[in-house]
Amino acid sequence: MINVTKTYLPDLSEYKAYLEKIWENAILTNNGEFVKRLETEIKNFQETENFFLVNNGTTALQIAIKALDLRGEIITTPFSYVATTSAILWENCQPVFVDNDSSTLNIDADLIENSITEKTSAILVTHVYGNPCDVEKIAEVAKKYNLKVIYDAAHCFGVFYKNKNICSYGDISTLSFHATKLFHTAEGGGMTVNDPIVAEKVFLMRQFGHIYDDHFSVGINGKLSEIHAALGLCVLPAVKKIIEYRKDITKIYDDNLVFEELRKPLIRKGTEYNYAYYPVVFKTEEKLKATLAILASNDIYPRRYFYPSLNELPYLKSKQICPVSEQISTSVLSLPLYYGLENEEVYKICKIINQAVC
């Protein structure tokens, strides 16, 4: 069976050494030794300041909204994982969807200004598949209307844009370290906060808003455990190797798929990419479904990532039309891409897809 992804696992003996230390210390959580160490190592890897580990990427989004004191409407993208919209709704804000650019599949930054109202407090958008948004245009609009900017950078670990880590842009960037990501802690997430004052709020909010017996603010339990951090410390040294491996697999796809019948998102110029995903857009949903069926008959399971378009979620109070996102969500497929995927398996996937679409 070939799935869309497969979790990278380090040498078990290496992880056991960390577990033995945890057992020796008998400290499993509350910002222990390994959490602090992993935060420092990720901060150095990203070349950013004010980085915080949290227990998942959705918690990171919720804390970001709360720490920036956002209210009312938040402009966002309809083409993302559901957590992006759910975090906005969970924090009692209203998502305002702005359609996507058909070439990059990110939010169309040129359309944002048309959706700003007196109720707008922020822009919260996703770097889809790790492909940077038009951060310059978004920064320009945000400055003009005094809006905060949160980037859902769940797919972006190791991505640099114009020689800066992608998490350096905006007010807060959030990351996911779920087991499906190229860097992971099994479950986990992170936040890069570019304002030191907001960073202090995030630090407190992540741990119930208090330090020992001194209570400063409302907070939640967003802490990462020592057990998860230890896994991250084992995975982090392999990240560059993982990215290079995925880059090689990507080249095989690039060289062997028939792009007369498919297309790929355009990666923004100036990007040092991490090869987090390999999405392809079919000409029709019918072609996609037919291809999925043939792949499944060969025990190959890509994923319709992302589907559905989030503006079509059934529990939204009002419906908004986003034709590009709606069309893309019905015709995009993320192909298998992970460390350990064999070249021969990629050739087989390409052959099946080419036969299905031609």
RASUL-V925188 format. One record per residue. N is the residue number from 1. SS is DSSP state (a for helix, b for strand, c for the rest). PSI is psi in degrees with one decimal (none if undefined). OMEGA is omega in whole degrees, 0 to 359 (NA if undefined). Layout:
# RASUL-V925188
N_SS_PSI_OMEGA ; N_SS_PSI_OMEGA
This chain:
# RASUL-V925188
1_c_132.4_177 ; 2_b_112.6_179 ; 3_b_172.3_181 ; 4_c_-29.6_177 ; 5_c_166.8_177 ; 6_c_129.5_185 ; 7_c_130.6_173 ; 8_c_127.4_178 ; 9_c_129.7_180 ; 10_c_176.8_176 ; 11_c_129.0_185 ; 12_a_-35.2_180 ; 13_a_-34.6_178 ; 14_a_-43.1_180 ; 15_a_-38.1_179 ; 16_a_-34.1_179 ; 17_a_-39.6_176 ; 18_a_-41.8_180 ; 19_a_-39.2_178 ; 20_a_-38.0_178 ; 21_a_-39.9_178 ; 22_a_-43.6_179 ; 23_a_-37.9_179 ; 24_a_-42.3_181 ; 25_a_-26.3_184 ; 26_c_33.8_175 ; 27_c_114.1_185 ; 28_c_-17.4_184 ; 29_c_-163.0_180 ; 30_c_51.9_173 ; 31_c_56.2_181 ; 32_c_-172.7_185 ; 33_a_-45.2_186 ; 34_a_-32.8_174 ; 35_a_-47.8_181 ; 36_a_-40.2_180 ; 37_a_-43.4_180 ; 38_a_-39.1_176 ; 39_a_-43.7_180 ; 40_a_-43.5_182 ; 41_a_-37.0_177 ; 42_a_-41.5_178 ; 43_a_-42.0_178 ; 44_a_-39.1_179 ; 45_a_-41.8_183 ; 46_a_-16.9_185 ; 47_c_43.2_179 ; 48_c_164.0_176 ; 49_c_167.6_173 ; 50_c_60.0_178 ; 51_b_138.0_181 ; 52_b_134.1_172 ; 53_b_142.8_173 ; 54_b_175.6_188 ; 55_c_-13.5_171 ; 56_c_169.6_183 ; 57_a_-27.0_178 ; 58_a_-42.3_174 ; 59_a_-40.4_179 ; 60_a_-44.7_178 ; 61_a_-42.5_181 ; 62_a_-43.6_178 ; 63_a_-39.1_180 ; 64_a_-45.4_179 ; 65_a_-43.3_181 ; 66_a_-43.1_183 ; 67_a_-30.5_179 ; 68_c_1.4_176 ; 69_c_48.9_184 ; 70_c_144.6_179 ; 71_c_167.4_172 ; 72_c_-128.0_187 ; 73_b_140.6_175 ; 74_b_121.3_179 ; 75_b_133.5_184 ; 76_b_179.7_182 ; 77_b_141.8_175 ; 78_c_-9.4_183 ; 79_c_90.1_182 ; 80_c_177.4_171 ; 81_c_152.7_188 ; 82_a_-24.7_181 ; 83_a_-30.5_180 ; 84_a_-46.7_178 ; 85_a_-39.8_183 ; 86_a_-39.1_180 ; 87_a_-38.9_178 ; 88_a_-48.2_180 ; 89_a_-39.8_182 ; 90_a_-32.2_179 ; 91_c_19.5_174 ; 92_c_32.9_172 ; 93_c_167.3_184 ; 94_b_118.0_176 ; 95_b_133.2_174 ; 96_b_112.6_187 ; 97_b_130.9_173 ; 98_b_130.4_188 ; 99_c_169.4_186 ; 100_b_157.1_170 ; 101_c_127.2_187 ; 102_c_-18.0_182 ; 103_c_-44.7_181 ; 104_c_-20.9_185 ; 105_c_3.4_171 ; 106_c_172.5_176 ; 107_b_142.1_177 ; 108_c_99.6_186 ; 109_a_-24.4_180 ; 110_a_-14.6_181 ; 111_a_-9.1_187 ; 112_c_-46.2_187 ; 113_a_-33.3_181 ; 114_a_-19.2_184 ; 115_a_2.3_180 ; 116_c_131.9_176 ; 117_c_-179.0_178 ; 118_c_-14.6_179 ; 119_c_-7.8_184 ; 120_b_129.7_179 ; 121_b_-18.8_185 ; 122_b_168.2_171 ; 123_b_121.1_178 ; 124_b_105.7_186 ; 125_b_160.8_185 ; 126_b_136.6_166 ; 127_c_90.8_191 ; 128_a_128.3_181 ; 129_a_20.8_182 ; 130_a_7.5_180 ; 131_c_118.9_186 ; 132_c_138.7_171 ; 133_c_175.1_173 ; 134_c_77.8_188 ; 135_a_-29.6_180 ; 136_a_-47.4_180 ; 137_a_-41.3_180 ; 138_a_-41.6_178 ; 139_a_-39.2_179 ; 140_a_-45.9_180 ; 141_a_-42.3_181 ; 142_a_-41.2_179 ; 143_a_-41.3_182 ; 144_a_-37.8_185 ; 145_a_10.8_178 ; 146_c_51.7_181 ; 147_c_149.4_172 ; 148_b_155.4_179 ; 149_b_122.3_173 ; 150_b_130.5_174 ; 151_b_122.8_169 ; 152_b_99.5_183 ; 153_c_35.0_184 ; 154_c_-30.6_185 ; 155_c_8.9_200 ; 156_c_9.3_183 ; 157_c_124.3_180 ; 158_c_2.7_180 ; 159_c_132.8_174 ; 160_b_144.9_178 ; 161_b_123.2_183 ; 162_c_45.7_175 ; 163_c_15.7_175 ; 164_b_143.0_174 ; 165_b_138.3_185 ; 166_a_-25.9_180 ; 167_a_-3.4_176 ; 168_a_-13.4_183 ; 169_c_151.0_179 ; 170_c_-176.7_178 ; 171_c_-44.7_179 ; 172_b_138.5_170 ; 173_b_138.2_180 ; 174_b_144.9_182 ; 175_b_152.2_173 ; 176_b_133.2_175 ; 177_c_36.4_175 ; 178_c_158.3_184 ; 179_c_-21.0_180 ; 180_c_-10.0_185 ; 181_c_159.3_183 ; 182_c_-31.7_165 ; 183_c_133.1_184 ; 184_c_163.4_171 ; 185_c_29.3_187 ; 186_c_-67.0_166 ; 187_c_138.9_179 ; 188_c_174.7_179 ; 189_b_-180.0_181 ; 190_b_164.8_180 ; 191_b_128.8_170 ; 192_b_122.6_186 ; 193_b_123.0_189 ; 194_c_-5.5_176 ; 195_c_120.6_183 ; 196_a_-29.5_178 ; 197_a_-44.0_176 ; 198_a_-34.6_179 ; 199_a_-39.0_177 ; 200_a_-38.7_178 ; 201_a_-42.9_180 ; 202_a_-44.0_179 ; 203_a_-43.5_180 ; 204_a_-44.0_183 ; 205_a_-31.0_180 ; 206_c_-22.3_185 ; 207_b_54.9_174 ; 208_c_5.3_178 ; 209_c_14.7_181 ; 210_b_158.4_171 ; 211_b_113.5_187 ; 212_c_-120.3_184 ; 213_c_3.5_181 ; 214_b_118.6_183 ; 215_b_129.5_187 ; 216_c_-31.5_185 ; 217_c_169.3_171 ; 218_c_146.4_180 ; 219_c_176.3_177 ; 220_c_173.3_176 ; 221_b_92.0_180 ; 222_c_15.4_187 ; 223_c_150.3_172 ; 224_c_144.4_181 ; 225_c_162.3_176 ; 226_a_-34.5_181 ; 227_a_-41.8_178 ; 228_a_-41.1_180 ; 229_a_-37.5_179 ; 230_a_-39.8_177 ; 231_a_-40.9_178 ; 232_a_-38.5_179 ; 233_a_-28.1_176 ; 234_a_-34.6_184 ; 235_a_-37.3_188 ; 236_a_-43.2_180 ; 237_c_-18.0_182 ; 238_c_-2.5_188 ; 239_a_-45.3_181 ; 240_a_-38.4_177 ; 241_a_-41.1_180 ; 242_a_-43.7_180 ; 243_a_-43.2_179 ; 244_a_-39.9_178 ; 245_a_-46.2_180 ; 246_a_-33.0_176 ; 247_a_-41.3_179 ; 248_a_-40.9_177 ; 249_a_-40.9_178 ; 250_a_-40.9_180 ; 251_a_-36.9_178 ; 252_a_-45.2_175 ; 253_a_-48.1_182 ; 254_a_-39.1_186 ; 255_a_-14.8_189 ; 256_a_-16.5_176 ; 257_c_149.1_179 ; 258_c_104.4_187 ; 259_c_7.4_169 ; 260_c_-26.4_183 ; 261_c_-5.3_181 ; 262_b_165.8_170 ; 263_b_158.9_178 ; 264_c_154.1_172 ; 265_c_147.9_177 ; 266_c_120.3_178 ; 267_c_132.1_184 ; 268_c_134.6_178 ; 269_c_137.3_181 ; 270_c_7.1_183 ; 271_b_131.4_166 ; 272_b_102.0_193 ; 273_c_158.9_180 ; 274_c_-1.5_178 ; 275_c_46.2_183 ; 276_c_-33.6_183 ; 277_c_161.0_172 ; 278_c_84.8_179 ; 279_b_143.7_172 ; 280_b_143.5_180 ; 281_b_123.0_178 ; 282_b_162.2_179 ; 283_c_-30.8_180 ; 284_c_158.9_176 ; 285_a_-31.6_179 ; 286_a_-43.5_177 ; 287_a_-41.0_179 ; 288_a_-49.3_183 ; 289_a_-39.2_178 ; 290_a_-40.6_179 ; 291_a_-42.3_177 ; 292_a_-42.7_182 ; 293_a_-42.4_180 ; 294_a_-41.8_178 ; 295_a_-43.5_180 ; 296_a_-35.8_178 ; 297_a_-16.4_176 ; 298_c_18.0_179 ; 299_c_39.5_176 ; 300_b_126.7_189 ; 301_b_85.0_169 ; 302_c_-172.8_183 ; 303_b_141.7_174 ; 304_c_89.1_190 ; 305_c_96.3_24 ; 306_c_142.3_177 ; 307_c_133.7_0 ; 308_c_177.2_170 ; 309_c_132.3_191 ; 310_a_-21.9_176 ; 311_a_-9.5_180 ; 312_a_9.6_178 ; 313_c_135.9_188 ; 314_c_-19.2_185 ; 315_c_8.0_175 ; 316_c_141.8_182 ; 317_c_-34.2_180 ; 318_c_147.1_182 ; 319_c_138.0_177 ; 320_c_144.5_184 ; 321_c_125.9_178 ; 322_c_82.4_190 ; 323_a_-37.5_181 ; 324_a_-50.2_179 ; 325_a_-41.2_180 ; 326_a_-39.9_179 ; 327_a_-44.3_182 ; 328_a_-42.2_184 ; 329_a_-25.9_179 ; 330_c_-8.3_187 ; 331_c_8.7_181 ; 332_b_143.3_181 ; 333_b_129.4_175 ; 334_b_121.1_184 ; 335_c_158.7_179 ; 336_c_132.4_180 ; 337_c_110.6_180 ; 338_c_161.5_177 ; 339_c_125.9_181 ; 340_c_-13.2_174 ; 341_c_126.3_185 ; 342_c_146.9_178 ; 343_a_-43.3_182 ; 344_a_-34.9_178 ; 345_a_-37.3_179 ; 346_a_-42.1_177 ; 347_a_-40.5_179 ; 348_a_-44.0_178 ; 349_a_-45.0_180 ; 350_a_-43.2_181 ; 351_a_-43.7_181 ; 352_a_-44.6_181 ; 353_a_-44.0_180 ; 354_a_-41.4_179 ; 355_a_-33.5_183 ; 356_a_-34.0_186 ; 357_a_-18.3_184 ; 358_c_none_NA
